[in-house]
Amino acid sequence: MSGNIAVNLKPKVIHVRDLTARCYVLRVERLGMSFRAGQSITLGVRRMRVNREYTIYSGEQDNFFDVLIRDIQDGIVSPALRRCAPGEELECAGPYGSFVIEKPEDTSRRHLFVATGTGIAPFHAMARTHPNLNYRLLHGVRLLEERYDMADYANYVACVTGEQVGDFRGRVTDYLKQHPTDPQTICYLCGNGKMLSEAYDILRGQGVPSDQLHVEAFF
Amino acid sequence: MRVAISYPPIVNDLGQVAMVSQNRNVQYFVAPTYLLPVVHAQAATWLRDLGHEIYWDDGNAQGKSFDQWHRDLLAWKPQMVILESTTPVMKFYWRLIERLKKEMPDCILVLTGYHSMRRPDETMKECPVDIVLRSNHVDFVLRELVPFIAGHPNWRTSCKVDGLEIRESADRWRSTGTFKQVQPLDLSPDVDRDLVQWKSYAYENGNYLRTPGTYATSVIRDCTFGKCIFCRYNGPDLTFSTRSIEKSLDEYERLIEQYGVREIFDDSGVWYRGQQARQFCEGIIKRGLHKRGCYFGINTRFAYLDEETIRLMGEANFRFVLLGLEACDDATLEHLNKGYHVEDVRENLEWFTKYGMHPHLTVMVGYYWQTQEQLDKSVATVRELMFKGLARTLQVTLCTPLDFTPYHMECIEKGVLLTNDYNDFDMSKLIVKTPIPHERYYEAIRQMYGVAFHPKFILRQLAFLASGHARDWEFLFSYGWRALRRVRQHVFNLTKARELTPPK
């Protein structure tokens, strides 16, 4: 368990930063809430009476919360949050979850992060919080523009499927097959169900014990 | 292999039967409520599809006495028996396993359930069980485990299927690591209704307005939210997964057309939300299933479904909506990690009732921190919601720490547990230290259940008849007496059941 106690807050929006037509970063006041990189919060527009869970994108030391949000076509909450003006008050609760780095101070432990799309959010928080972390991040995207804030990572590999460019042409699962993982590696997977299933099987097949595989379903 | 999936009748000295299975808080009831254990039913179907012989053995739902159940099981001569347990009946299961092992020494005994899943060593020490499943994805684990055992006589030392504790010898066992549910849920088959004798569960279920009713193969395994600290669907070992909408719609259509089902309940921890929920409703409407005389029901959360989605649910003939209203003060909701505010409740309920649904509230009292003021808020809010018709039915229970949920662990860490005897964890009495006398919580429950007999509530139900909805007439005249019977049962449990002796 995380060790953090959940609280309900009403933070104000600081700004919305558009990344692509379908994706943006929402920055809100943190109001002193403690959390661990990899955890999530719920966010909703006030009086809308509906909220959603979003993984925190910012680092533990930042005095604000960033969340990376995919603007769901015909969605209810994600378009409403994107329309929020600075100063608008939101409903927020959290932090939640146990998808966190167990021993971030141990730089000898190798980590492999595997994400698709906005499933990269927990790894952004982890990389920002633990700059000395020994990791490689595989990010599956369709287009190059979806390599959100790639400059923020020390060891980032974009696996691109929709364009003939990028660090690796193909899916993250293709990359994993072609670049076998050392069984000592601690692996974290976050993304769509199909990727999770395939990547999990590949890594198990390469000898990574199930106890070293951490999975966060993304939806 | 010959595999029995078995639920023995567990009867206490008052003649009450324990309701065990699938994230249920065990309670003892005389009036039966038979709930299909969906995941085990999927496991049975899957194993049968793989060529194994299956004995679906729910002694409760099949109306057997313990002795009859026991005789029948031994006579069937299983090679493997799969049992499911939870904290309040762990001691019963340990003794049962001892007995079965003596009677069928070559039979492989497998224990599933959240308690042993989170403390497999304890069960290995307490009884001669062969395997403890360390996963609640029983179907996915068994479909690998059973074929492996069938093909490998040395399975005790060679089996590497994830998510198991395997006994190698009397005093030695090993773990095969954690099991992560990452495979597509669509791989697990729809429940074979005939295999699990679906009609055993079709009538005696207090939540059905129309019968025969049934539980759908759940669209979501575990819970989309998965953070409430008192719930078993919470922990790093659980990864929620979803079934495809079309596959579920196909099942609904089959249940209505082939089996004549008139109410379908999806017991997923929390049902679809947002776009998926709307697509499901649109699918129901497109297939015309909303006009076939069948109601649909779900579990959901406050602050999860928006008004447009709820409107579509109403159009698609959804009726029963189960919502956890675990407290009516924000401090408790925060502590429980509920992820919504008290102020969300009223408006959400207004949407459900506006579009013709019958919200059912599951209320809890007796948290180790709950003050008289917080308790009074729960009673006042629940009574008001019921009087205003914003909720139609309710269930009030004592929050009981069990199965090593975060709440259970917190109670242990804070030293507030009053007993370590698992038999006491059956929700018939408070087992934690509280800031006010226990009797106050029992009284609060009686006050909330007392709503059912209050003139304001009865008048409200009569007023609903003016809406012209068949479901309102059915609610009053066919469902009402069953609801009252359940109220009497709950109140009885709070007066007599505190003196229960442990189950035999």
Chai-1 contact restraints between the chains, C-beta under 6 A:
chainA,res_idxA,chainB,res_idxB,connection_type,confidence,min_distance_angstrom,max_distance_angstrom,comment,restraint_id
A,M1,B,P406,contact,1.0,0.0,6.0,A-B,restraint_1
A,A6,B,E334,contact,1.0,0.0,6.0,A-B,restraint_2
A,A6,B,N337,contact,1.0,0.0,6.0,A-B,restraint_3
A,V7,B,E334,contact,1.0,0.0,6.0,A-B,restraint_4
A,N8,B,D330,contact,1.0,0.0,6.0,A-B,restraint_5
A,N8,B,E334,contact,1.0,0.0,6.0,A-B,restraint_6
A,N8,B,H341,contact,1.0,0.0,6.0,A-B,restraint_7
A,T42,B,G339,contact,1.0,0.0,6.0,A-B,restraint_8
A,R49,B,D344,contact,1.0,0.0,6.0,A-B,restraint_9
A,R49,B,E347,contact,1.0,0.0,6.0,A-B,restraint_10
A,R49,B,N348,contact,1.0,0.0,6.0,A-B,restraint_11
A,V50,B,A303,contact,1.0,0.0,6.0,A-B,restraint_12
A,V50,B,D306,contact,1.0,0.0,6.0,A-B,restraint_13
A,N51,B,A303,contact,1.0,0.0,6.0,A-B,restraint_14
A,I76,B,D306,contact,1.0,0.0,6.0,A-B,restraint_15
A,A93,B,G339,contact,1.0,0.0,6.0,A-B,restraint_16
A,Y96,B,K227,contact,1.0,0.0,6.0,A-B,restraint_17
A,S98,B,P236,contact,1.0,0.0,6.0,A-B,restraint_18
A,L196,B,V182,contact,1.0,0.0,6.0,A-B,restraint_19
A,S197,B,V182,contact,1.0,0.0,6.0,A-B,restraint_20
A,S197,B,Q183,contact,1.0,0.0,6.0,A-B,restraint_21
A,Y200,B,V182,contact,1.0,0.0,6.0,A-B,restraint_22
A,P209,B,G177,contact,1.0,0.0,6.0,A-B,restraint_23
A,S210,B,D162,contact,1.0,0.0,6.0,A-B,restraint_24
A,S210,B,G177,contact,1.0,0.0,6.0,A-B,restraint_25
A,S210,B,T178,contact,1.0,0.0,6.0,A-B,restraint_26
A,D211,B,G177,contact,1.0,0.0,6.0,A-B,restraint_27
A,D211,B,T178,contact,1.0,0.0,6.0,A-B,restraint_28
A,V215,B,K180,contact,1.0,0.0,6.0,A-B,restraint_29
A,V215,B,V182,contact,1.0,0.0,6.0,A-B,restraint_30
A,V215,B,T239,contact,1.0,0.0,6.0,A-B,restraint_31
A,A217,B,T239,contact,1.0,0.0,6.0,A-B,restraint_32
A,A217,B,F240,contact,1.0,0.0,6.0,A-B,restraint_33
